[in-house]
Amino acid sequence: MNETAEVYNQSSDFYLEHIGSTISELAETPEDQSHLTAFASAVLETGGGRVIDLGCGVGRATSFLHEAGLDISGVDISIGMLEGARLSHPHLVFAEGSFFDVDAADHELAGACLWYSIIHTSLPNLDACWIELARTVRPGGHVLLAFQSGNNERVEVPNAHQTSSTLISYRHNADDVVEALQRNGFDVVSRATRRLPPPHQRQTTALTFITAVRR
């Protein structure tokens, strides 16, 4: 993950310029955004509480969910992206960390958002993430995942984000992700795949959105 962090450290300014610091139709359709809204509503309807945006980047989903009423903070492995998040959203809290070691007590969290943050980790290596989510999210708490989906293929992007580095990502099989969540104590309550991104967006593959509840 250090190589991934370094790519994002080098490209945070590029990311802010070309993707932005907020959720918008540049990267998310209204349908995509509806998954974030539904997640926020589900957390609030079940009592609210502390939520973490794991892999928050420059705070795009963090800000969106905060405006939707959640008590949320952001966590990321990239210092450069965190600097961009703090600059863009000074009213929110952002900290260095990862979904492998969440700074939360057992069953403390009302929810966790992983908005395209699992895409740089292979599915077998995500086992520790699912275990940590099961530890930290309370029974009845919600988890939202968004990721580029496929058949678990590995994708290498050279000179990523106008850097000299190669960024590695994985297009996870949605059925495998669902199975992993269920195996680790979650019930999947919604699942949607968007097959064809609009031409103006940067995504080039199918996108899957999953909401799950901790048993």
Secondary structure, 3 states (H helix, E strand, C coil): CHHHHHHHHHHHHHHHHHCCCCCCCCCCCHHHHHHHHHHHHHHHHCCCCEEEEECCCCCHHHHHHHHCCCEEEEEECCHHHHHHHHHHCCCCCEEECECCECCCCCCCEEEEEEECCCCCCCCHHHHHHHHHHHHHEEEEEEEEEEEEECCCEEEEECCHHHCCCCEEEEEECHHHHHHHHHHCCEEEEEEEEECCCCCCCCCCCCEEEEEEEEC
